[in-house]
Amino acid sequence: MGTSSNSGANRSEAGISFAHAASVTETVERTRAYVREVALPIEQQYRGSAHDLPEEIRQELQQRAKDAGVFAPHVGIEYGGLGLDMRDRAPVFEAAGYSLFGPLGLNCAAPDEGNTHLLEQVATAEQKQRFLRPLASGEIRSCFAMTEPAPGAGSDPTALMTRAERTGGGWRINGRKWFITGANGASFAIIMARTSGEPGARGGATMFLTDTDVPGFRRVRDIGTLDESLIGGHSELIFEDLEVGQDAVLGEVDKGFEYAQVRLGPARMTHCMRWLGTARRAADIAATRAASRKAFGSRLGDLGMIQQLIADNEIDIETSRAIILKACFELDTATGVGGDTAQITSIAKTFVAEAVNRVVDRSFQVCGSLAVSVDDAPLARLYREARPFRIYDGPSETHRWAIARRVLRSIEKDGR
């Protein structure tokens, strides 16, 4: 999958290198400094839900990231970003994820980061100018409208029910979406709609670009959720005779499911990168507490049970880093639309989502009543943010089902 970066030059043909170029290491250090000096203090000052984060705070976070030279690490240089490939994004996104506001500041939070990647890969020159350029610069926000209430598209995207029908000048879209992240305040949406076939068919989906302040595009409600760190929250949308032109089609008609793989595989990995930063923060809080808290005549950290919790945190974090890099290597070197990366990204997403939850949960346990307090430590907030990650971008059970199916199909294909 192409990028605007030369950062992958330190990969050999023999395989992946765990070393990053000096420029990437410098970006990681600048990101850590930005998180420490800007993102964490603003996060600690603003105690409300980021679903309703004032626009001036977003603008301040992003301007200071620009000033620090860490803004839009994933965006091509042509559009004002740093042009890092997937492998070199990993440590930068992890560093940003140490604060719940870090990814927003770098403009690499969901869903804008995934939409930026998709537009760079698939959009026409005119669409890039109209939608990608202002999105990449942080001038506007976006959303990706695919998930639907049951029995529509959810874990099974082929259940897609929203439909687009041809008109004289373009398309008319009707349908309902929900859990659409960032829809509140988004300037445009990427809508997945069925243009042929019936729900359950593996093809027949098309992506459409549309402004959100147009007739037929209605935000019904903002859904109250356990997590609160994503700006704009999660909304339910209704499309009622939403008219779009022929130039609204993103890519080709009936190839929406293929283009979804262009977005979803990398987006799963960038979610893993950011949430790994959350796990690192939780583990640091727990280790610091264990090193200083006295109980039963010694430090908590001198107790064998606490040492096991701390050690298991480090094992999960390091293992997660390794599998993320493996998946990113395959994404960077894949060919064709979406590439053949579904298996490794499913494996990585499942492992990392569960590992992050284990790390945050263990850290919560180490800190005891301090963790329960929402005023004295951030662990309660990190706990509620991490849990939905096992659902978002595909529940662990769905990924396990898909992983097993691919294994069994490969055996049948090879005649074993």
Backbone torsions as a table, in degrees:
resi	resn	phi	psi	omega
1	MET	NA	125.0	-172.0
2	GLY	-75.0	150.6	173.1
3	THR	-137.5	177.0	177.6
4	SER	-96.2	23.1	-170.4
5	SER	-112.9	149.8	169.0
6	ASN	-106.3	11.4	-171.4
7	SER	-70.8	-13.3	-179.8
8	GLY	-87.0	9.8	-174.6
9	ALA	-64.7	-21.0	-178.9
10	ASN	-87.5	9.5	171.7
11	ARG	-87.1	132.5	176.5
12	SER	-90.8	161.7	177.8
13	GLU	-65.3	-22.3	-177.5
14	ALA	-74.4	-18.0	-179.3
15	GLY	156.1	-164.7	-173.6
16	ILE	-86.9	141.5	172.9
17	SER	-103.8	141.5	178.4
18	PHE	-88.5	-0.4	178.0
19	ALA	-87.4	144.2	175.4
20	HIS	-112.4	152.1	177.4
21	ALA	-60.4	155.0	-178.6
22	ALA	-57.2	-36.5	-179.6
23	SER	-64.0	-35.7	178.3
24	VAL	-70.8	-43.8	177.9
25	THR	-59.3	-39.6	177.4
26	GLU	-64.7	-39.0	178.1
27	THR	-64.7	-39.3	176.6
28	VAL	-60.2	-45.4	-179.1
29	GLU	-65.9	-38.7	177.1
30	ARG	-65.9	-37.2	178.6
31	THR	-66.1	-43.2	177.1
32	ARG	-59.6	-41.3	178.6
33	ALA	-65.4	-41.9	178.3
34	TYR	-61.2	-44.7	179.8
35	VAL	-62.9	-43.3	-178.5
36	ARG	-66.8	-42.0	-171.5
37	GLU	-93.0	-23.2	-173.8
38	VAL	-121.1	-61.0	-169.7
39	ALA	-66.4	-47.9	-178.7
40	LEU	-63.3	-45.1	177.4
41	PRO	-60.4	-40.3	179.0
42	ILE	-67.8	-39.9	177.1
43	GLU	-60.0	-42.0	-178.3
44	GLN	-71.5	-30.0	179.1
45	GLN	-77.4	-37.6	-178.7
46	TYR	-95.1	103.6	-173.5
47	ARG	-95.9	-3.4	-179.7
48	GLY	-81.3	179.3	178.1
49	SER	-70.2	134.2	176.5
50	ALA	-70.3	-10.8	174.1
51	HIS	-57.2	-30.5	-178.2
52	ASP	-114.1	26.9	-176.3
53	LEU	-60.0	127.1	178.3
54	PRO	-58.3	143.0	-176.4
55	GLU	-60.8	-33.1	-178.7
56	GLU	-65.7	-29.7	177.0
57	ILE	-70.9	-42.7	176.1
58	ARG	-58.8	-44.8	-178.7
59	GLN	-64.3	-39.1	177.7
60	GLU	-64.9	-45.8	178.5
61	LEU	-57.0	-44.4	-175.4
62	GLN	-76.0	-35.7	177.6
63	GLN	-65.3	-40.1	179.9
64	ARG	-71.7	-27.8	172.4
65	ALA	-68.1	-38.8	175.5
66	LYS	-62.7	-43.8	179.4
67	ASP	-62.3	-32.5	-178.9
68	ALA	-83.8	-7.0	178.7
69	GLY	76.8	26.5	-178.2
70	VAL	-122.8	9.2	-176.4
71	PHE	-74.0	137.3	174.1
72	ALA	53.0	59.2	-179.4
73	PRO	-64.8	-23.8	-175.9
74	HIS	-90.1	-12.6	-173.8
75	VAL	-86.0	143.3	178.4
76	GLY	-59.6	149.8	-178.4
77	ILE	-57.9	-34.6	179.4
78	GLU	-57.2	-28.9	-177.1
79	TYR	-108.4	20.0	172.3
80	GLY	91.7	7.3	-179.8
81	GLY	-96.6	-172.8	-179.1
82	LEU	-91.4	-13.3	173.6
83	GLY	69.8	31.9	179.7
84	LEU	-77.7	141.6	174.2
85	ASP	-77.9	178.7	-174.2
86	MET	-59.8	-44.0	-175.8
87	ARG	-64.4	-38.8	-178.5
88	ASP	-82.1	-15.2	172.1
89	ARG	-70.2	-29.7	-169.2
90	ALA	-53.6	-54.3	-178.1
91	PRO	-70.9	-26.8	178.5
92	VAL	-70.6	-46.6	179.6
93	PHE	-65.5	-36.5	177.1
94	GLU	-63.1	-43.4	178.5
95	ALA	-62.3	-40.0	178.6
96	ALA	-65.6	-38.6	-176.8
97	GLY	-69.6	-7.1	176.8
98	TYR	-60.8	-28.3	172.4
99	SER	-113.1	142.6	176.9
100	LEU	-62.3	-22.7	-179.9
101	PHE	-98.3	-5.0	-178.4
102	GLY	-62.0	-50.9	179.4
103	PRO	-59.8	-38.6	177.6
104	LEU	-61.6	-42.2	179.9
105	GLY	-62.1	-39.2	179.7
106	LEU	-82.7	-1.5	-177.6
107	ASN	62.8	31.1	179.1
108	CYS	-119.9	26.9	176.7
109	ALA	-88.2	158.6	173.0
110	ALA	-73.7	145.5	1.4
111	PRO	-94.3	-3.4	-173.5
112	ASP	-61.9	-37.4	-179.7
113	GLU	-61.7	-46.7	179.1
114	GLY	-65.8	-37.8	178.7
115	ASN	-67.4	-37.5	176.5
116	THR	-60.2	-45.9	179.5
117	HIS	-60.5	-45.9	-179.5
118	LEU	-62.2	-45.6	-178.9
119	LEU	-64.5	-39.3	177.7
120	GLU	-60.7	-34.7	-175.5
121	GLN	-84.4	-33.9	-165.5
122	VAL	-118.2	-30.4	-170.3
123	ALA	-67.5	154.7	172.7
124	THR	-74.9	169.3	179.3
125	ALA	-59.8	-40.3	-179.9
126	GLU	-68.0	-40.1	178.3
127	GLN	-66.5	-37.2	177.5
128	LYS	-64.0	-40.6	-179.5
129	GLN	-66.6	-41.1	-175.4
130	ARG	-77.8	-40.2	-172.8
131	PHE	-110.3	-47.1	-173.5
132	LEU	-68.9	-46.6	-173.7
133	ARG	-60.0	-49.8	178.6
134	PRO	-68.2	-29.2	177.2
135	LEU	-68.3	-44.5	-178.8
136	ALA	-63.5	-31.9	-177.9
137	SER	-83.8	-9.1	-178.1
138	GLY	86.1	7.1	179.7
139	GLU	-67.2	-34.1	-178.6
140	ILE	-135.9	170.1	172.8
141	ARG	-118.9	170.4	-174.9
142	SER	-143.3	175.5	171.3
143	CYS	-146.0	162.7	-178.9
144	PHE	-121.9	109.5	-170.8
145	ALA	-101.0	91.7	177.6
146	MET	-122.1	-45.5	-173.5
147	THR	-67.1	138.6	-178.2
148	GLU	-127.8	157.7	172.3
149	PRO	-65.1	154.5	176.4
150	ALA	-58.3	139.3	10.6
151	PRO	-94.3	24.9	-176.5
152	GLY	-81.7	-166.4	-174.2
153	ALA	-64.6	126.7	174.7
154	GLY	-144.6	-113.6	174.2
155	SER	-60.6	-30.1	175.4
156	ASP	-105.3	98.4	-177.1
157	PRO	-65.3	-22.1	-178.9
158	THR	-69.1	-11.8	176.8
159	ALA	-76.5	8.9	-176.7
160	LEU	-48.9	126.8	-178.1
161	MET	-113.5	-28.4	177.2
162	THR	-55.7	133.8	-172.2
163	ARG	-125.2	142.6	174.1
164	ALA	-119.5	130.3	-179.5
165	GLU	-120.1	143.6	-179.1
166	ARG	-66.8	143.4	172.2
167	THR	-124.0	-178.1	-180.0
168	GLY	-60.3	-37.0	-177.0
169	GLY	-112.1	3.0	-178.7
170	GLY	170.0	-117.8	-174.1
171	TRP	-142.0	150.8	174.2
172	ARG	-119.0	124.2	-174.2
173	ILE	-110.7	133.0	174.9
174	ASN	-134.8	136.8	178.8
175	GLY	162.8	-178.7	-179.1
176	ARG	-132.9	137.2	176.9
177	LYS	-126.7	154.7	172.5
178	TRP	-148.7	168.9	-171.4
179	PHE	53.0	43.2	179.0
180	ILE	-91.4	102.7	-173.1
181	THR	-66.5	132.6	175.0
182	GLY	79.2	5.8	-176.3
183	ALA	-63.3	-34.6	178.1
184	ASN	-71.9	105.9	-178.6
185	GLY	102.4	-5.0	179.1
186	ALA	-72.1	140.2	177.8
187	SER	-84.8	-30.0	177.0
188	PHE	-145.2	163.0	-179.4
189	ALA	-129.3	148.9	167.1
190	ILE	-104.1	115.0	-174.8
191	ILE	-104.9	131.1	172.4
192	MET	-97.0	121.8	-179.1
193	ALA	-137.0	152.5	179.2
194	ARG	-83.5	127.5	178.8
195	THR	-113.5	-7.4	173.1
196	SER	-160.0	162.2	179.5
197	GLY	73.9	-179.0	-178.6
198	GLU	-116.8	161.3	176.8
199	PRO	-51.4	131.7	-175.7
200	GLY	106.7	-20.3	178.2
201	ALA	-72.7	141.8	-175.0
202	ARG	-78.4	-12.1	177.3
203	GLY	-122.3	-170.4	172.3
204	GLY	90.2	14.6	177.9
205	ALA	-104.3	148.5	178.4
206	THR	-135.3	144.8	175.8
207	MET	-97.8	139.2	179.8
208	PHE	-128.0	142.7	174.2
209	LEU	-101.8	133.5	178.4
210	THR	-150.2	145.5	167.8
211	ASP	-66.1	156.2	-178.0
212	THR	-93.6	-17.5	-177.9
213	ASP	-95.3	51.9	-177.8
214	VAL	-127.7	155.6	177.3
215	PRO	-58.9	139.9	179.1
216	GLY	94.1	-10.2	177.5
217	PHE	-108.4	111.4	-174.1
218	ARG	-128.8	127.3	173.4
219	ARG	-91.2	110.5	-173.6
220	VAL	-75.1	-45.3	-177.1
221	ARG	-163.6	161.8	170.9
222	ASP	-103.2	126.0	-172.6
223	ILE	-84.4	124.8	174.5
224	GLY	-68.5	127.0	-175.6
225	THR	-132.0	164.0	178.5
226	LEU	-61.1	-45.2	-179.8
227	ASP	-82.0	153.6	-176.8
228	GLU	-137.0	8.1	-169.2
229	SER	-91.6	-10.7	-175.9
230	LEU	-93.6	121.5	-176.8
231	ILE	-62.3	136.5	-178.3
232	GLY	88.7	-13.4	177.4
233	GLY	63.5	-149.4	-177.0
234	HIS	-130.8	126.5	-171.4
235	SER	-121.7	160.8	170.9
236	GLU	-105.0	132.3	-175.3
237	LEU	-122.6	149.2	172.0
238	ILE	-127.4	133.4	173.5
239	PHE	-108.6	118.8	-179.3
240	GLU	-122.5	102.6	-177.9
241	ASP	51.3	47.0	177.5
242	LEU	-73.8	116.0	-177.3
243	GLU	-94.7	127.7	175.2
244	VAL	-132.4	154.6	-179.7
245	GLY	-81.4	173.3	177.5
246	GLN	-63.6	-29.3	-179.3
247	ASP	-74.2	-2.2	177.9
248	ALA	-81.7	-15.2	-179.0
249	VAL	-67.1	126.6	177.8
250	LEU	-96.2	113.7	-174.9
251	GLY	80.7	-136.6	-178.8
252	GLU	-114.0	152.5	178.1
253	VAL	-62.9	139.4	177.1
254	ASP	72.3	10.3	178.5
255	LYS	-114.0	21.3	-176.4
256	GLY	-62.4	-37.8	179.5
257	PHE	-66.2	-34.7	176.2
258	GLU	-65.9	-44.8	179.4
259	TYR	-67.3	-28.4	177.4
260	ALA	-59.3	-34.0	179.0
261	GLN	-68.6	-29.4	175.4
262	VAL	-60.4	-37.1	-177.9
263	ARG	-88.3	-45.4	-166.5
264	LEU	-70.5	-41.0	179.9
265	GLY	-60.4	-55.0	176.4
266	PRO	-61.6	-37.2	-178.9
267	ALA	-65.2	-35.4	175.4
268	ARG	-60.6	-41.7	-178.1
269	MET	-70.9	-37.9	179.2
270	THR	-70.3	-31.6	170.3
271	HIS	-59.3	-45.8	180.0
272	CYS	-60.1	-42.6	-179.6
273	MET	-60.4	-49.8	-177.1
274	ARG	-64.5	-43.7	-178.8
275	TRP	-70.7	-24.9	174.8
276	LEU	-65.6	-33.6	173.4
277	GLY	-62.4	-38.1	175.8
278	THR	-62.7	-43.0	178.8
279	ALA	-63.1	-41.6	179.6
280	ARG	-60.9	-41.2	179.0
281	ARG	-64.7	-45.3	179.2
282	ALA	-61.2	-43.4	179.7
283	ALA	-63.5	-38.8	178.8
284	ASP	-64.7	-41.1	178.6
285	ILE	-62.1	-43.9	-179.1
286	ALA	-66.2	-42.7	-178.7
287	ALA	-65.8	-40.3	178.0
288	THR	-63.1	-41.2	178.7
289	ARG	-64.9	-43.2	-178.6
290	ALA	-65.8	-30.3	-179.2
291	ALA	-76.9	-18.5	-173.9
292	SER	-116.7	-26.6	-175.2
293	ARG	-78.1	127.7	178.1
294	LYS	-97.4	134.2	176.9
295	ALA	-156.9	140.7	178.5
296	PHE	56.4	36.2	174.1
297	GLY	83.9	5.3	179.1
298	SER	-154.5	177.7	175.0
299	ARG	-69.6	149.9	173.4
300	LEU	-54.7	-39.4	-177.0
301	GLY	-66.7	-11.8	176.6
302	ASP	-88.2	-6.8	-180.0
303	LEU	-85.9	133.6	-175.2
304	GLY	-58.8	-39.7	-179.1
305	MET	-64.8	-37.6	178.4
306	ILE	-69.9	-39.7	178.1
307	GLN	-60.5	-38.1	178.3
308	GLN	-64.7	-41.4	178.2
309	LEU	-61.5	-43.9	179.7
310	ILE	-65.7	-42.9	179.6
311	ALA	-64.2	-43.1	-179.9
312	ASP	-65.0	-32.6	173.5
313	ASN	-59.5	-47.8	-178.4
314	GLU	-64.7	-38.1	178.6
315	ILE	-62.3	-45.9	-179.9
316	ASP	-64.9	-40.1	-178.8
317	ILE	-66.5	-47.5	-178.4
318	GLU	-66.6	-39.7	178.1
319	THR	-64.5	-39.9	178.0
320	SER	-62.3	-43.6	178.2
321	ARG	-58.0	-43.1	-176.6
322	ALA	-65.3	-44.6	-177.4
323	ILE	-72.5	-30.7	173.9
324	ILE	-62.3	-45.6	179.8
325	LEU	-63.8	-39.0	177.3
326	LYS	-61.4	-46.7	179.6
327	ALA	-64.4	-40.2	179.6
328	CYS	-65.1	-38.4	176.3
329	PHE	-58.9	-44.8	179.9
330	GLU	-67.3	-36.8	176.9
331	LEU	-65.2	-42.0	-178.6
332	ASP	-66.4	-29.6	-175.1
333	THR	-104.6	3.0	-179.8
334	ALA	-70.1	153.2	177.1
335	THR	-122.2	155.3	179.4
336	GLY	84.1	174.6	-178.5
337	VAL	-69.4	111.2	179.5
338	GLY	83.1	-25.6	179.8
339	GLY	65.7	176.9	179.8
340	ASP	-99.6	69.4	-172.8
341	THR	-122.4	4.6	-174.2
342	ALA	-60.3	-38.5	-175.7
343	GLN	-66.9	-50.0	-176.4
344	ILE	-68.1	-36.2	180.0
345	THR	-71.6	-32.8	174.5
346	SER	-66.1	-43.4	179.3
347	ILE	-62.3	-47.3	-177.8
348	ALA	-64.7	-44.2	-178.3
349	LYS	-62.4	-43.6	-179.0
350	THR	-63.6	-47.9	-178.2
351	PHE	-63.9	-49.1	-174.3
352	VAL	-67.2	-41.2	179.0
353	ALA	-57.9	-43.2	-179.2
354	GLU	-74.5	-34.7	178.0
355	ALA	-66.0	-42.9	177.8
356	VAL	-59.3	-44.7	178.3
357	ASN	-62.1	-39.3	178.7
358	ARG	-64.7	-42.4	-178.3
359	VAL	-63.8	-47.5	-178.9
360	VAL	-64.5	-39.7	-179.6
361	ASP	-66.2	-44.1	178.1
362	ARG	-62.0	-42.9	-178.8
363	SER	-63.5	-38.9	175.3
364	PHE	-58.4	-44.2	-178.0
365	GLN	-65.9	-40.7	179.0
366	VAL	-60.5	-39.8	-173.7
367	CYS	-86.2	-11.2	173.3
368	GLY	58.7	-133.4	-175.1
369	SER	-62.7	-28.4	177.1
370	LEU	-58.8	-37.8	-179.5
371	ALA	-69.3	-33.3	-178.2
372	VAL	-67.1	-32.0	-178.4
373	SER	-69.0	130.0	177.0
374	VAL	-85.7	-7.3	-177.6
375	ASP	-101.2	-25.6	-170.6
376	ASP	-103.3	-14.8	178.7
377	ALA	-156.3	153.1	-177.7
378	PRO	-83.6	1.1	-172.9
379	LEU	-63.5	-35.4	178.6
380	ALA	-61.1	-40.0	179.3
381	ARG	-70.3	-41.8	179.1
382	LEU	-63.4	-36.6	-179.2
383	TYR	-61.4	-46.4	-177.9
384	ARG	-73.3	-24.2	176.9
385	GLU	-76.4	-37.4	-173.7
386	ALA	-74.9	-34.6	-173.0
387	ARG	-58.3	-43.3	-178.7
388	PRO	-66.1	-15.1	-179.1
389	PHE	-61.1	-25.4	177.3
390	ARG	-75.5	-8.3	176.6
391	ILE	-105.9	-48.0	-175.7
392	TYR	-62.3	147.0	-178.0
393	ASP	60.3	30.3	177.2
394	GLY	100.9	119.9	176.8
395	PRO	-61.1	153.7	179.6
396	SER	-55.1	-37.9	-177.9
397	GLU	-65.3	-39.3	178.2
398	THR	-64.9	-43.3	178.9
399	HIS	-64.1	-40.6	178.6
400	ARG	-62.7	-40.9	177.5
401	TRP	-60.3	-45.7	-178.9
402	ALA	-67.3	-39.2	178.7
403	ILE	-60.7	-47.4	-179.2
404	ALA	-64.0	-40.2	179.5
405	ARG	-61.2	-40.8	-179.9
406	ARG	-66.3	-39.6	177.7
407	VAL	-61.8	-47.2	-178.3
408	LEU	-66.1	-38.0	177.4
409	ARG	-64.0	-38.2	-179.9
410	SER	-65.6	-35.1	177.3
411	ILE	-67.1	-43.3	178.5
412	GLU	-63.6	-40.3	-179.1
413	LYS	-65.6	-39.2	-178.2
414	ASP	-81.9	-7.7	179.9
415	GLY	72.3	24.7	-179.7
416	ARG	-82.5	NA	NA
